[in-house]
Amino acid sequence: MFSIRTNYKTIYDNILDTAVEYLKKNTGIQSLVIGLSGGIDSALTCVIASEIVKQFPGMPLIGRSIPIETNTDHEIIRARKIGENFCTHFRQEDLTVAFQNLYKNLMSDSHRKHLESYDEKIRRGNIKARLRMVYLFDLAHYEKGMVLSTDNYTELLLGFWTLHGDVGNYGFIQYLWKTEVYGLSQFLVDQYRSRNEISKADALQACIDALPTDGLGITTSDFDQIGVTDYTMVDQILIRYLKGEEENRDHPVIVRHIRSEFKRRDPQSIGREALVQDSR
C-alpha cells in the first residue's frame, strides 16, 4: 500500500476483473453513471468504465458534464471530449441557476458577512459538490444504475473532497495514489495511440496535461490548497509519514492529513457495546 507501483497493465486488468465480478453479482445494476469534470480522475474512471460495459450487452455508460458558474471553458471542453469519446450517452447539464437559487435560499436567513472570504468559497464549493451528487444519484435511480466514484487515495488521505458530495457507489481508483492515476492514464493513452484511436488518446491526454483543480472556484489549482507544487511531492510526503517517518509532521500535507481524519471516519456512530453497557 505504501509505495508507488508502475505495473499499470496489471493494475488495469485487476480493476476490470474486480469490477466485472462485482457487476455480475449485483444483477440489479443496469447502468453506470458518471459525472465528468474535465479532470484526470473522472476521465480515467470513465475510460475504465467504457471497457467494463462492453462485457455487459445493453448496459450503458451515462456521462454528464454538470458545470456550475466557476467551471472554466477548458474544463467543460475536456469533459465533453471525454464524454463523447467514451460514454454510451453523454450530455452537458449546467446547474448554475439551480445552485444560485439554492445558495440564495440558504443565505436568506444568514447574517454571515465576507462572502468572498476563503471560508465562504469553501462553503459554496461544498454546496456545488453536493448539488452535483443530488443530480447524479437521482439520474442513477431513474436509470437503475450506480454512480461511479472518482476519488483517489491521495485525496482520501488529505480529506480533499466534500463529505456527502464527492462519493459515489463504487470506486475503481479510490486506492490509487494520484501519481498512479497519472501513470495509468498515460499507459492507456499509449495503448490508444498504438491502436490508432487518436481521438480517445487526445481526449485523455488533455486531462493528463491540465492543471489540476477542484472545479469549485475555491483556488486556481489543487496545489494552492494543499501547499505543494506537484502531486509527486504530496505522495512521497504521505508515504514516508505512513511508514512511520516523522520529519514532515509539520508539513502542510501532513497537517491536513491529520486534521481530516474525521472525514475518513464519517459517519461516526456510538457502538452497540457503549449503548448497552451497565456502568452505573
Secondary structure by P-SEA (a helix, b strand, c coil): ccccccaaaaaaaaaaaaaaaaaaaaccccbbbbbbcccaaaaaaaaaaaaaacccccccbbbbbcccccccaaaaaaaaaaaaacccbbbbbbaaaaaaaaaaaaaccccccccccaaaaaaaaaaaaaaaaaaaaaaaaaacbbbbbcccaaaaaacccccccccccccccccccaaaaaaaaaaaaaaaaaacaaaaaaaaaaaaacccccccccccccccccccccaaaaaaaaaaaaaccccccccaaaaaaaaacccccccccccccccccccc
